[in-house]
């Protein structure tokens, strides 16, 4: 999920600059074949913050929007397929110009000429702020009247990228704020993530993240006395108990906003060889010392969690579930995956189940500015061309599995899905992730073929191994944080055991498990409404 933010930030950082050189931008991230997603993410955050702060110093008039966080998501306006002008110009409505029409023509040198005619301006000095995206790259376009621009294609364009251009065209995306406001919003968003670089969470960052959650979600947080409750002694914790976490570090709140949950991380307790451990799937970071699927002695975990600035709740399994919980089988499952890297390849697919009703939207109306697959689709292909280390760790393997292919790049996947299988590429992310799928990953840094388990998927799999879902066909890979703690598996009450801010579990203990649950669930704010049968 952090990568979603990185993608969108990349679009804005590039779109806001006067010169676009994706190769130079990718090089600035210092990526190599061994770079991890967190390392790439932190480097990118540094670069974007430096860029945005420099821009703000040069443009003191720039002010952020009333709702600044993520208020730079580009909105799809049109697809310009070259040399289809015999069908008439492509038209769309912009913020400044209510009338826009465009023709697109291939020139003798292979570049694409785009001629835009505008009309019905909202004011004399307004302009529309666009980015143009294909599978090969990104360009910016500022339209303040009738405009002609040229989109240059790379000399090494592949057959799949040519297919994408011929069938899906140059995507025209509009950023709804002007350039100074866009960059101010980008900086406000980047500042949410300051604690990703530190062991603890500073007061200003916590307040900023709480402001984000309180205004963007229906699940507010409030200050609390961290000494008002304490963690239960080990003898009061049982195997299978749920420990839910939110760290006010930009990442966890963003996850909560996208999923409709109140936690950004989930863990599970297991008694192993007479000692209580907290088991989890996570990544090494400025605040966490160990990478991948791991166990930490309970008291040590509590100490690390407090140092990291966690807000934590403990939800005990109900007596009925606990009495049938096969602890030995749960421990055996844990040992079979201990040391496996965090599950980046299925990070997005438990969340995306629908065409449009999982992607987050920005207030106040939660409809004017929304992420969509129309934005993500070409952006994924562009990232794959310029930074394949990301796409190979995040989506190419998963997309290949969904269409029955192996080893294809992003643009090749889109072409193969459409041409060979008749699959609408928009539906690829919606296809359920299967627990049986294995991916190229690592275990204790050694390459293996293994499962991909993010935090909530790992917790669900522990329960599944323990027999909690016996008699049901459950793909834990489709579970989100909310899906985990909304299951009717727990005691009536949970307890917050740590944190300076309140953490309340929405929809807690409310859904009886059933086969194929969570495979087709919407999660669109601000209400995050779901059918009980999803």
Buried (B, 14 or more C-beta within 10 A) or exposed (E): BBBBBBBBBBBBBBBBBEEBEBEEBBEBBEBEEEBBBBBBBBBBBBBBBEBBBEBBEEEEEBEBBEBBBBBBBBBBBBBBBBEBBEEEBBEBEBBBBEEBBBBBEEEEEEEBBBBBBBEEBEEEEBBBBBBBBBBBBBBBBBBBEEBEBEBEBBEEBBEBBBBBBEBBBBBBBBBBBBBBBBBBBBBBBBBBBBBBEBEBBEEEBBEBBBBBBEBBBEBEBEEBEBEEBEBBEBEEBBBBBBBBBBBBBBBBBBBBBBBBBBBBBBBBBBBBEEEBBBBBBBBBBBBBEBBBBBBBBBBEBBEBBBEBBBBBBBBBBBEEBBEEBBBEBBBEBBEEBBBBBBBBBBBBBBBBBBBBBBBBBBBEEBEBBBBBBBBBBBBBBBBBBBBBBBBBBBBBBBBBBBBEBEEBBBBBBBBBBBEEEEBEBBEBBBBBBEBEBEBEBBBEEEEBEBBBBBBBBBBBBBBBBBBBBEEEEBBBBBBBBBBBBBBEBBBEEBBBBBBBBBBEBBBBBEBEBEEBBBBBBBBBBBEBEBEEEB
